[in-house]
Amino acid sequence: NNYDKEFLESEVFTTRPGITGLAQVTGRSQLSALKKRELERKYVCKITFIGDLKILYITAVKVFSGSNAF
């Protein structure tokens, strides 16, 4: 719908990309496109330094543990 398109263009696509993200640490390739979009919205609506640190920590744990969640 129009709200989704406007939201994605104004919020998600104007947010600077990082080295990891909420969708990547939540399941990445196992997630549907809809679930990834929901996670992107959740992240964009609640961007915090602590939240970014948590995502970075989870990323490091998964990389160093060899988790196949990526």
N, C-alpha and C positions, 0 to 999 in steps of 0.2 A: 504494500500500500504506500501511499504518498509519505506518510510519517516515517516509515522505515527508510525509504530512499533519502529523504531530507536528513534524518538523523545520521545515517551512515555517512553521507557526504559531508555533513557539517562537523560531526564529532569523531567518528572512527577514522576517517581518511585524513583528518587534519591533525590527528595525534601522531607525534613523532614515533617512528618504529624503534623498537629496541632489539636486544639480542635474544630475548625470550619473551614469552607472553603467557597469559592465563590459559588460553586454549592449548598451547603447546605442553604445558605441564599437567593439564587435566586429561589429556588423552590423544591429542593431536590427530593422527590419522584414523583413529577409531571413532571420532566424533562426526556427526552429521553436519552439513553446512549450517543448518538452523541452530544447532547447539553451539557451534563456533561463533555464530553471529550473536547469540545470547551472551556468551562469555565476553565477547568484545564490548558489547553494550555495558555489561556489568563492570568491566574494568574501566571503561571511559567515564562512566558515571561516578565512580568512586576511586579515582586516582589518588593514591597517597604514597608517601615515601616508605612507610612501613609495609604497605601492600606490595610495593615493588621489591623491597628486601625479601619478603616472604616468597615471592615468585622466583627471585634469584636463588634463594636458598633451596627451594624445591628442585630447581633446575640442576644445581650443583649436586644435590643428593642423587638425583636420577642419573646424571652423567657418570658420577664416580662409582655408583653401585652397579652400573651396567643394566639398569632397568630398561625393559623393552617398551616402556610407555610412550616413547617418542616414536 
